[in-house]
């Protein structure tokens, strides 16, 4: 004969499971998904938990539109475009000054490897909107005269240049900056569980729709796009992630490969074994800027820098002497990578 007293715990378990399932279903229902494009063709994906089921699609699109109107070099009337065609510009939005501040910090930290004025060289090598030019040492020397963030002066109200023809281009960190802008917008409205992804750069807070810490993929650095898959996944808790890699944008000419990362020191595409730098930081703009600088510096110097920084970690994918893929993760992130 069954002892009814033994059925009570089972009943409690069933009730708890049903309650958990109910809570999970409600959590999924309350998650909002926003998608769209910004900065031209770049896709964005935003997921966030909101018990009031507020949909911020219009607000986010408006926010990103204002962001582009400030910092997009592809918009002739943007703030940055008007600065590039003049010698001095007074800020009109709240975006220009902060990105200049952060750029100065990372420029100094990387010894000049991160440089938002390198655009003329990038364009000359065929990685910008203009036509690729025939490159020789004379071209490089003349273009390098227009490169150097130390030639840019600014305060809270204006920015100016010391050299006529110098231009700013924040495309190397714009995605990370925009991720932070959207993330801070959500937090200001009481949203604590979210994932903001723009063009592969990510910022996560709280938990995902399944009630777990967010897990984000890192792409395999293979040259052929159709062969790329997930190389690793990482648990991303209250942090941002940005990845820069030379395998995505390159061309071959006369049997030689040219990558899109141009060194402001040499004026030429970089030549080293580092294929991908993924940087983890509280702010995505910091992660994005460091990832760009690290791709200029290479593995050893990048490790030296990241190991000196608090709350910043990195995961590097590089090729060894035999051409095999190898990885290196800093101590603060290695247990989070699978």
NUSE-806941 format. One record per residue (C-alpha): residue number from 1; chain; x, y, z. Coordinates in Angstrom, 2 decimals, padded with zeros to 5 digits. Layout:
REM NUSE-806941
{seq->NUM, mol->A, east->X, north->Y, up->Z};
...
//
This chain:
REM NUSE-806941
{seq->1, mol->A, east->000.00, north->000.00, up->000.00};
{seq->2, mol->A, east->001.37, north->003.45, up->-000.96};
{seq->3, mol->A, east->002.37, north->005.79, up->001.82};
{seq->4, mol->A, east->000.62, north->009.07, up->000.99};
{seq->5, mol->A, east->003.21, north->010.97, up->003.00};
{seq->6, mol->A, east->005.82, north->010.02, up->000.39};
{seq->7, mol->A, east->003.70, north->011.54, up->-002.37};
{seq->8, mol->A, east->003.83, north->015.01, up->-000.84};
{seq->9, mol->A, east->007.45, north->015.77, up->-001.83};
{seq->10, mol->A, east->006.72, north->014.57, up->-005.35};
{seq->11, mol->A, east->003.75, north->016.88, up->-005.51};
{seq->12, mol->A, east->005.89, north->019.76, up->-004.33};
{seq->13, mol->A, east->008.46, north->018.97, up->-007.03};
{seq->14, mol->A, east->005.78, north->018.93, up->-009.70};
{seq->15, mol->A, east->004.38, north->022.26, up->-008.50};
{seq->16, mol->A, east->007.87, north->023.78, up->-008.50};
{seq->17, mol->A, east->008.54, north->022.49, up->-012.01};
{seq->18, mol->A, east->005.25, north->023.90, up->-013.26};
{seq->19, mol->A, east->006.01, north->027.23, up->-011.60};
{seq->20, mol->A, east->009.49, north->027.25, up->-013.14};
{seq->21, mol->A, east->008.01, north->026.47, up->-016.57};
{seq->22, mol->A, east->005.45, north->029.25, up->-016.10};
{seq->23, mol->A, east->008.19, north->031.70, up->-015.16};
{seq->24, mol->A, east->010.29, north->030.66, up->-018.17};
{seq->25, mol->A, east->007.33, north->031.09, up->-020.52};
{seq->26, mol->A, east->006.61, north->034.53, up->-019.07};
{seq->27, mol->A, east->010.29, north->035.46, up->-019.40};
{seq->28, mol->A, east->010.33, north->034.46, up->-023.05};
{seq->29, mol->A, east->007.11, north->036.38, up->-023.70};
{seq->30, mol->A, east->008.56, north->039.50, up->-022.09};
{seq->31, mol->A, east->011.74, north->039.42, up->-024.16};
{seq->32, mol->A, east->011.81, north->041.95, up->-026.97};
{seq->33, mol->A, east->013.76, north->041.47, up->-030.20};
{seq->34, mol->A, east->014.81, north->044.46, up->-032.30};
{seq->35, mol->A, east->016.58, north->044.12, up->-035.64};
{seq->36, mol->A, east->017.63, north->046.49, up->-038.38};
{seq->37, mol->A, east->020.58, north->048.09, up->-040.15};
{seq->38, mol->A, east->022.78, north->051.02, up->-039.32};
{seq->39, mol->A, east->025.94, north->052.66, up->-040.68};
{seq->40, mol->A, east->024.82, north->051.57, up->-044.13};
{seq->41, mol->A, east->024.73, north->047.77, up->-044.48};
{seq->42, mol->A, east->025.64, north->046.81, up->-040.89};
{seq->43, mol->A, east->023.02, north->044.65, up->-039.17};
{seq->44, mol->A, east->022.07, north->044.99, up->-035.53};
{seq->45, mol->A, east->020.29, north->042.60, up->-033.16};
{seq->46, mol->A, east->019.00, north->043.59, up->-029.75};
{seq->47, mol->A, east->017.34, north->041.35, up->-027.17};
{seq->48, mol->A, east->016.10, north->042.61, up->-023.82};
{seq->49, mol->A, east->013.76, north->041.62, up->-021.01};
{seq->50, mol->A, east->011.04, north->044.10, up->-020.13};
{seq->51, mol->A, east->008.08, north->043.16, up->-017.92};
{seq->52, mol->A, east->006.15, north->046.10, up->-019.37};
{seq->53, mol->A, east->006.75, north->044.74, up->-022.89};
{seq->54, mol->A, east->007.96, north->048.10, up->-024.17};
{seq->55, mol->A, east->009.18, north->048.04, up->-027.74};
{seq->56, mol->A, east->011.96, north->050.54, up->-028.40};
{seq->57, mol->A, east->012.42, north->049.91, up->-032.13};
{seq->58, mol->A, east->011.57, north->053.48, up->-033.16};
{seq->59, mol->A, east->013.68, north->054.99, up->-030.38};
{seq->60, mol->A, east->016.71, north->052.82, up->-031.19};
{seq->61, mol->A, east->016.48, north->053.60, up->-034.91};
{seq->62, mol->A, east->016.24, north->057.30, up->-034.11};
{seq->63, mol->A, east->019.20, north->057.06, up->-031.75};
{seq->64, mol->A, east->021.37, north->055.31, up->-034.34};
{seq->65, mol->A, east->020.32, north->057.79, up->-037.00};
{seq->66, mol->A, east->021.50, north->060.67, up->-034.81};
{seq->67, mol->A, east->024.72, north->058.75, up->-034.10};
{seq->68, mol->A, east->025.40, north->058.38, up->-037.82};
{seq->69, mol->A, east->024.59, north->062.03, up->-038.44};
{seq->70, mol->A, east->027.42, north->062.84, up->-036.07};
{seq->71, mol->A, east->030.14, north->060.28, up->-036.91};
{seq->72, mol->A, east->029.50, north->058.72, up->-040.34};
{seq->73, mol->A, east->032.02, north->059.74, up->-042.99};
{seq->74, mol->A, east->029.57, north->058.46, up->-045.62};
{seq->75, mol->A, east->027.10, north->061.26, up->-044.79};
{seq->76, mol->A, east->028.36, north->064.53, up->-046.33};
{seq->77, mol->A, east->026.42, north->066.63, up->-043.80};
{seq->78, mol->A, east->027.59, north->064.73, up->-040.71};
{seq->79, mol->A, east->029.67, north->066.46, up->-038.06};
{seq->80, mol->A, east->032.78, north->064.46, up->-038.85};
{seq->81, mol->A, east->032.45, north->065.06, up->-042.61};
{seq->82, mol->A, east->032.20, north->068.79, up->-042.04};
{seq->83, mol->A, east->035.26, north->068.70, up->-039.80};
{seq->84, mol->A, east->037.18, north->066.73, up->-042.40};
{seq->85, mol->A, east->036.48, north->069.40, up->-045.01};
{seq->86, mol->A, east->037.50, north->072.26, up->-042.71};
{seq->87, mol->A, east->040.16, north->073.12, up->-040.16};
{seq->88, mol->A, east->037.99, north->073.45, up->-037.08};
{seq->89, mol->A, east->034.55, north->072.33, up->-035.94};
{seq->90, mol->A, east->032.32, north->073.12, up->-032.95};
{seq->91, mol->A, east->030.46, north->070.09, up->-031.62};
{seq->92, mol->A, east->026.72, north->069.92, up->-032.15};
{seq->93, mol->A, east->025.91, north->066.51, up->-030.64};
{seq->94, mol->A, east->027.04, north->064.59, up->-027.58};
{seq->95, mol->A, east->028.91, north->061.93, up->-029.58};
{seq->96, mol->A, east->031.95, north->063.64, up->-031.06};
{seq->97, mol->A, east->033.79, north->064.71, up->-027.90};
{seq->98, mol->A, east->033.58, north->061.34, up->-026.04};
{seq->99, mol->A, east->034.92, north->059.38, up->-029.02};
{seq->100, mol->A, east->037.82, north->061.82, up->-029.32};
{seq->101, mol->A, east->038.57, north->061.39, up->-025.60};
{seq->102, mol->A, east->038.59, north->057.60, up->-025.79};
{seq->103, mol->A, east->040.62, north->057.67, up->-029.02};
{seq->104, mol->A, east->043.30, north->059.79, up->-027.34};
{seq->105, mol->A, east->043.47, north->057.37, up->-024.40};
{seq->106, mol->A, east->043.84, north->054.26, up->-026.59};
{seq->107, mol->A, east->046.19, north->056.04, up->-029.01};
{seq->108, mol->A, east->048.55, north->056.77, up->-026.11};
{seq->109, mol->A, east->048.10, north->053.34, up->-024.53};
{seq->110, mol->A, east->049.01, north->051.54, up->-027.76};
{seq->111, mol->A, east->051.89, north->053.86, up->-028.56};
{seq->112, mol->A, east->050.07, north->055.22, up->-031.61};
{seq->113, mol->A, east->048.97, north->051.87, up->-033.06};
{seq->114, mol->A, east->045.33, north->052.89, up->-032.77};
{seq->115, mol->A, east->044.99, north->056.01, up->-034.90};
{seq->116, mol->A, east->041.70, north->057.40, up->-036.32};
{seq->117, mol->A, east->043.63, north->059.54, up->-038.82};
{seq->118, mol->A, east->045.05, north->056.56, up->-040.76};
{seq->119, mol->A, east->042.19, north->056.77, up->-043.30};
{seq->120, mol->A, east->044.22, north->058.22, up->-046.21};
{seq->121, mol->A, east->046.54, north->055.20, up->-046.10};
{seq->122, mol->A, east->043.63, north->052.77, up->-045.78};
{seq->123, mol->A, east->042.00, north->054.31, up->-048.82};
{seq->124, mol->A, east->045.22, north->054.31, up->-050.82};
{seq->125, mol->A, east->045.68, north->050.60, up->-050.25};
{seq->126, mol->A, east->042.19, north->049.95, up->-051.59};
{seq->127, mol->A, east->040.22, north->049.38, up->-048.38};
{seq->128, mol->A, east->038.22, north->052.59, up->-048.36};
{seq->129, mol->A, east->035.46, north->054.09, up->-050.52};
{seq->130, mol->A, east->037.86, north->055.54, up->-053.08};
{seq->131, mol->A, east->039.82, north->053.85, up->-055.84};
{seq->132, mol->A, east->043.03, north->052.01, up->-055.00};
{seq->133, mol->A, east->046.09, north->053.98, up->-055.97};
{seq->134, mol->A, east->049.45, north->052.78, up->-057.20};
{seq->135, mol->A, east->051.56, north->052.60, up->-054.07};
{seq->136, mol->A, east->055.24, north->053.46, up->-053.87};
{seq->137, mol->A, east->057.46, north->054.87, up->-051.13};
{seq->138, mol->A, east->056.78, north->058.43, up->-052.26};
{seq->139, mol->A, east->053.03, north->057.90, up->-051.98};
{seq->140, mol->A, east->053.39, north->056.44, up->-048.52};
{seq->141, mol->A, east->055.64, north->059.23, up->-047.23};
{seq->142, mol->A, east->053.32, north->061.96, up->-048.53};
{seq->143, mol->A, east->050.25, north->060.27, up->-047.03};
{seq->144, mol->A, east->051.95, north->059.62, up->-043.70};
{seq->145, mol->A, east->052.34, north->063.39, up->-043.38};
{seq->146, mol->A, east->048.54, north->063.50, up->-043.02};
{seq->147, mol->A, east->048.48, north->060.79, up->-040.36};
{seq->148, mol->A, east->048.92, north->061.23, up->-036.61};
{seq->149, mol->A, east->046.27, north->061.69, up->-033.93};
{seq->150, mol->A, east->048.67, north->063.96, up->-032.07};
{seq->151, mol->A, east->047.94, north->066.48, up->-034.83};
{seq->152, mol->A, east->044.33, north->066.74, up->-033.62};
{seq->153, mol->A, east->043.47, north->069.19, up->-030.82};
{seq->154, mol->A, east->040.15, north->069.33, up->-029.00};
{seq->155, mol->A, east->038.34, north->070.41, up->-025.87};
{seq->156, mol->A, east->034.73, north->069.94, up->-024.73};
{seq->157, mol->A, east->033.37, north->072.33, up->-027.33};
{seq->158, mol->A, east->035.49, north->072.03, up->-030.48};
{seq->159, mol->A, east->038.10, north->070.10, up->-032.47};
{seq->160, mol->A, east->040.81, north->071.38, up->-034.82};
{seq->161, mol->A, east->043.67, north->070.01, up->-036.90};
{seq->162, mol->A, east->047.30, north->071.09, up->-037.19};
{seq->163, mol->A, east->047.75, north->069.81, up->-040.76};
{seq->164, mol->A, east->045.59, north->070.72, up->-043.72};
{seq->165, mol->A, east->044.11, north->067.62, up->-045.30};
{seq->166, mol->A, east->044.11, north->065.52, up->-042.12};
{seq->167, mol->A, east->040.87, north->063.55, up->-041.71};
{seq->168, mol->A, east->039.23, north->061.60, up->-038.92};
{seq->169, mol->A, east->037.53, north->058.25, up->-039.41};
{seq->170, mol->A, east->036.09, north->056.33, up->-036.45};
{seq->171, mol->A, east->034.91, north->053.31, up->-038.41};
{seq->172, mol->A, east->037.34, north->051.14, up->-036.41};
{seq->173, mol->A, east->035.41, north->051.82, up->-033.19};
{seq->174, mol->A, east->032.04, north->053.18, up->-034.32};
{seq->175, mol->A, east->030.25, north->049.84, up->-033.91};
{seq->176, mol->A, east->031.52, north->049.44, up->-030.36};
{seq->177, mol->A, east->030.58, north->053.01, up->-029.50};
{seq->178, mol->A, east->027.07, north->052.55, up->-030.93};
{seq->179, mol->A, east->026.66, north->049.33, up->-028.90};
{seq->180, mol->A, east->027.39, north->051.30, up->-025.72};
{seq->181, mol->A, east->025.00, north->054.08, up->-026.71};
{seq->182, mol->A, east->022.14, north->051.62, up->-027.17};
{seq->183, mol->A, east->023.04, north->049.67, up->-024.02};
{seq->184, mol->A, east->023.08, north->052.83, up->-021.92};
{seq->185, mol->A, east->019.74, north->053.86, up->-023.45};
{seq->186, mol->A, east->018.19, north->050.57, up->-022.26};
{seq->187, mol->A, east->019.73, north->050.79, up->-018.81};
{seq->188, mol->A, east->018.40, north->054.31, up->-018.37};
{seq->189, mol->A, east->014.91, north->052.84, up->-018.83};
{seq->190, mol->A, east->015.39, north->050.19, up->-016.19};
{seq->191, mol->A, east->016.33, north->047.33, up->-018.54};
{seq->192, mol->A, east->018.88, north->045.11, up->-016.79};
{seq->193, mol->A, east->018.80, north->041.95, up->-018.95};
{seq->194, mol->A, east->019.91, north->042.60, up->-022.51};
{seq->195, mol->A, east->022.23, north->041.81, up->-025.38};
{seq->196, mol->A, east->023.12, north->044.49, up->-027.93};
{seq->197, mol->A, east->025.01, north->043.36, up->-031.05};
{seq->198, mol->A, east->026.01, north->045.63, up->-033.93};
{seq->199, mol->A, east->028.14, north->044.19, up->-036.70};
{seq->200, mol->A, east->029.59, north->041.53, up->-034.41};
{seq->201, mol->A, east->030.44, north->043.80, up->-031.48};
{seq->202, mol->A, east->028.46, north->042.89, up->-028.35};
{seq->203, mol->A, east->027.49, north->044.17, up->-024.93};
{seq->204, mol->A, east->025.64, north->041.93, up->-022.46};
{seq->205, mol->A, east->024.05, north->042.52, up->-019.08};
{seq->206, mol->A, east->022.01, north->040.24, up->-016.85};
{seq->207, mol->A, east->020.59, north->037.01, up->-018.24};
{seq->208, mol->A, east->019.43, north->035.63, up->-021.59};
{seq->209, mol->A, east->015.85, north->034.44, up->-022.34};
{seq->210, mol->A, east->016.63, north->031.05, up->-020.77};
{seq->211, mol->A, east->017.64, north->032.72, up->-017.51};
{seq->212, mol->A, east->021.34, north->031.98, up->-018.03};
{seq->213, mol->A, east->024.45, north->034.06, up->-018.57};
{seq->214, mol->A, east->024.85, north->035.13, up->-022.17};
{seq->215, mol->A, east->027.10, north->032.97, up->-024.37};
{seq->216, mol->A, east->028.62, north->034.60, up->-027.46};
{seq->217, mol->A, east->030.45, north->032.99, up->-030.38};
{seq->218, mol->A, east->033.89, north->033.91, up->-031.76};
{seq->219, mol->A, east->034.32, north->033.33, up->-035.49};
{seq->220, mol->A, east->036.93, north->031.01, up->-036.95};
{seq->221, mol->A, east->039.60, north->033.12, up->-038.71};
{seq->222, mol->A, east->039.62, north->031.37, up->-042.07};
{seq->223, mol->A, east->040.09, north->033.27, up->-045.30};
{seq->224, mol->A, east->037.16, north->031.67, up->-047.14};
{seq->225, mol->A, east->033.92, north->033.15, up->-045.85};
{seq->226, mol->A, east->031.84, north->030.07, up->-046.65};
{seq->227, mol->A, east->034.17, north->027.95, up->-044.50};
{seq->228, mol->A, east->033.93, north->030.10, up->-041.39};
{seq->229, mol->A, east->032.15, north->028.71, up->-038.39};
{seq->230, mol->A, east->032.31, north->029.19, up->-034.63};
{seq->231, mol->A, east->035.85, north->028.76, up->-033.39};
{seq->232, mol->A, east->034.92, north->029.23, up->-029.74};
{seq->233, mol->A, east->032.15, north->030.44, up->-027.46};
{seq->234, mol->A, east->032.56, north->032.62, up->-024.42};
{seq->235, mol->A, east->030.40, north->033.32, up->-021.38};
{seq->236, mol->A, east->029.87, north->037.07, up->-021.34};
{seq->237, mol->A, east->028.76, north->038.38, up->-017.96};
{seq->238, mol->A, east->028.36, north->042.14, up->-017.46};
{seq->239, mol->A, east->030.93, north->042.80, up->-020.17};
{seq->240, mol->A, east->031.39, north->043.77, up->-023.79};
{seq->241, mol->A, east->033.22, north->041.93, up->-026.55};
{seq->242, mol->A, east->034.77, north->043.25, up->-029.74};
{seq->243, mol->A, east->036.77, north->041.27, up->-032.28};
{seq->244, mol->A, east->039.11, north->042.51, up->-034.99};
{seq->245, mol->A, east->040.65, north->040.22, up->-037.58};
{seq->246, mol->A, east->042.72, north->040.41, up->-040.75};
{seq->247, mol->A, east->041.02, north->037.41, up->-042.33};
{seq->248, mol->A, east->037.79, north->039.27, up->-043.17};
{seq->249, mol->A, east->039.00, north->042.02, up->-045.47};
{seq->250, mol->A, east->041.94, north->041.42, up->-047.79};
{seq->251, mol->A, east->042.91, north->041.01, up->-051.42};
{seq->252, mol->A, east->045.65, north->039.26, up->-053.35};
{seq->253, mol->A, east->047.77, north->040.92, up->-056.03};
{seq->254, mol->A, east->050.64, north->039.27, up->-057.91};
{seq->255, mol->A, east->050.58, north->036.38, up->-055.47};
{seq->256, mol->A, east->050.82, north->038.57, up->-052.36};
{seq->257, mol->A, east->048.09, north->039.02, up->-049.77};
{seq->258, mol->A, east->047.25, north->042.53, up->-048.52};
{seq->259, mol->A, east->045.18, north->042.84, up->-045.33};
{seq->260, mol->A, east->043.04, north->045.81, up->-044.36};
{seq->261, mol->A, east->044.90, north->046.63, up->-041.12};
{seq->262, mol->A, east->047.31, north->049.41, up->-042.06};
{seq->263, mol->A, east->050.13, north->050.29, up->-039.70};
{seq->264, mol->A, east->050.35, north->054.05, up->-039.01};
{seq->265, mol->A, east->054.06, north->053.46, up->-038.32};
{seq->266, mol->A, east->055.06, north->051.97, up->-041.68};
{seq->267, mol->A, east->052.10, north->053.10, up->-043.79};
{seq->268, mol->A, east->051.73, north->049.55, up->-045.08};
{seq->269, mol->A, east->049.48, north->046.53, up->-044.35};
{seq->270, mol->A, east->050.67, north->044.68, up->-041.25};
{seq->271, mol->A, east->052.66, north->041.47, up->-041.57};
{seq->272, mol->A, east->052.49, north->039.24, up->-038.49};
{seq->273, mol->A, east->050.97, north->036.00, up->-037.21};
{seq->274, mol->A, east->048.05, north->037.45, up->-035.26};
{seq->275, mol->A, east->044.81, north->036.61, up->-037.07};
{seq->276, mol->A, east->042.16, north->037.68, up->-034.60};
{seq->277, mol->A, east->042.00, north->039.73, up->-031.39};
{seq->278, mol->A, east->038.90, north->039.52, up->-029.19};
{seq->279, mol->A, east->038.88, north->042.03, up->-026.34};
{seq->280, mol->A, east->036.63, north->041.96, up->-023.27};
{seq->281, mol->A, east->035.88, north->045.14, up->-021.36};
{seq->282, mol->A, east->033.02, north->046.82, up->-019.53};
{seq->283, mol->A, east->032.57, north->049.28, up->-022.40};
{seq->284, mol->A, east->032.37, north->048.09, up->-025.99};
{seq->285, mol->A, east->034.06, north->051.18, up->-027.38};
{seq->286, mol->A, east->037.17, north->050.39, up->-025.31};
{seq->287, mol->A, east->037.13, north->046.77, up->-026.45};
{seq->288, mol->A, east->036.70, north->047.81, up->-030.09};
{seq->289, mol->A, east->039.51, north->050.36, up->-030.02};
{seq->290, mol->A, east->041.93, north->047.98, up->-028.29};
{seq->291, mol->A, east->041.11, north->045.14, up->-030.69};
{seq->292, mol->A, east->041.98, north->047.43, up->-033.61};
{seq->293, mol->A, east->045.23, north->048.56, up->-031.99};
{seq->294, mol->A, east->046.21, north->044.98, up->-031.16};
{seq->295, mol->A, east->045.85, north->043.93, up->-034.79};
{seq->296, mol->A, east->048.47, north->046.54, up->-035.64};
{seq->297, mol->A, east->050.83, north->045.58, up->-032.81};
{seq->298, mol->A, east->050.75, north->041.79, up->-033.04};
{seq->299, mol->A, east->050.56, north->039.17, up->-030.31};
{seq->300, mol->A, east->053.52, north->039.84, up->-028.00};
{seq->301, mol->A, east->053.10, north->043.60, up->-027.60};
{seq->302, mol->A, east->049.32, north->043.24, up->-027.28};
{seq->303, mol->A, east->049.76, north->040.75, up->-024.43};
{seq->304, mol->A, east->052.06, north->043.16, up->-022.65};
{seq->305, mol->A, east->049.46, north->045.91, up->-022.84};
{seq->306, mol->A, east->046.38, north->043.90, up->-021.87};
{seq->307, mol->A, east->048.17, north->042.35, up->-018.87};
{seq->308, mol->A, east->048.73, north->045.85, up->-017.51};
{seq->309, mol->A, east->045.04, north->046.78, up->-017.64};
{seq->310, mol->A, east->042.39, north->046.20, up->-014.99};
{seq->311, mol->A, east->039.07, north->044.67, up->-016.06};
{seq->312, mol->A, east->040.29, north->044.06, up->-019.62};
{seq->313, mol->A, east->040.93, north->040.60, up->-021.07};
{seq->314, mol->A, east->041.74, north->039.23, up->-024.50};
{seq->315, mol->A, east->041.54, north->036.05, up->-026.55};
{seq->316, mol->A, east->043.99, north->035.83, up->-029.42};
{seq->317, mol->A, east->044.00, north->033.47, up->-032.40};
{seq->318, mol->A, east->047.31, north->033.29, up->-034.23};
{seq->319, mol->A, east->049.23, north->031.09, up->-036.66};
{seq->320, mol->A, east->052.32, north->029.24, up->-035.46};
{seq->321, mol->A, east->055.46, north->028.63, up->-037.52};
{seq->322, mol->A, east->053.77, north->025.69, up->-039.28};
{seq->323, mol->A, east->050.69, north->027.74, up->-040.11};
{seq->324, mol->A, east->048.50, north->025.94, up->-037.57};
{seq->325, mol->A, east->045.93, north->027.92, up->-035.57};
{seq->326, mol->A, east->046.83, north->028.50, up->-031.92};
{seq->327, mol->A, east->045.07, north->030.44, up->-029.17};
{seq->328, mol->A, east->046.02, north->032.44, up->-026.13};
{seq->329, mol->A, east->043.64, north->033.79, up->-023.48};
{seq->330, mol->A, east->044.41, north->036.10, up->-020.58};
{seq->331, mol->A, east->043.80, north->034.76, up->-017.09};
{seq->332, mol->A, east->040.55, north->036.62, up->-016.48};
{seq->333, mol->A, east->038.75, north->035.10, up->-019.47};
{seq->334, mol->A, east->040.35, north->031.69, up->-020.11};
{seq->335, mol->A, east->037.87, north->029.79, up->-017.91};
{seq->336, mol->A, east->034.96, north->031.43, up->-019.75};
{seq->337, mol->A, east->036.05, north->030.28, up->-023.22};
{seq->338, mol->A, east->034.89, north->026.97, up->-024.64};
//
